[in-house]
Amino acid sequence: DELSEKHENLVTAHRQLEIIHDLTILLQSAPDLLSVQERVLGAVTTDLGFSKAVVALVDPAHEEVGGWLVYPREPTFPIINPLPLKPESGAVFKALLNHNSFTSNGERLVSDGDLNGWLSQSKWLILPLYLREHPVGLLLVQENGLTRERENTLMTVANQAALALGTTILCIDRARRLGGETERNRI
């Protein structure tokens, strides 16, 4: 019985490592931010088995959070304009600014009424995504029977997502600055 239990634990750990490895390979080949977002959402839902996930991105130039994406896609998911990255924008933004994960419990998650109404229909595990000390986005996972092992795997996936999103955002920012500098030099 003890060996059987150890075997099951090893099989679970092996599967989680495969998911993380596959996600890392996929993220390295993603051509743009939308592809990174979609691959992260696919890993969380399809591979890890969570029923629903949402990801949003921080725009460091404008200090806003936008690019909200849900998977699986839902027609009831509202279209959201970027929201200011300030504590008064809701509990999700406070968590992002304070680098804290939490599970929703009926509080006002975001200042946008439509999005808050949609989010309030479920219980969410909110994970801020950071690259070094810089916020790059948010990952919200519908919380349903979260075990310690699944939470650890999810945290690893969130760290990989933060790395991929952050480096992609940095590359885009550098390309914009380089494009402006090139144009100034040309003039």
Secondary structure, DSSP 8 states (H G I E B T S, - for coil): -HHHHHHHHHHHHHHHHHHHHHHHHHHHT--SHHHHHHHHHHIIIIIT--S-EEEEEEETTTTEEEEEEEES--TTS-----EESSGGG-HHHHHHHHT--EE--SS---S-HHHHHHHTTS-EEEEEEEETTEEEEEEEEE-SS--HHHHHHHHHHHHHHHHHHHHHHHHHHHHHHHHHHHHHHH-
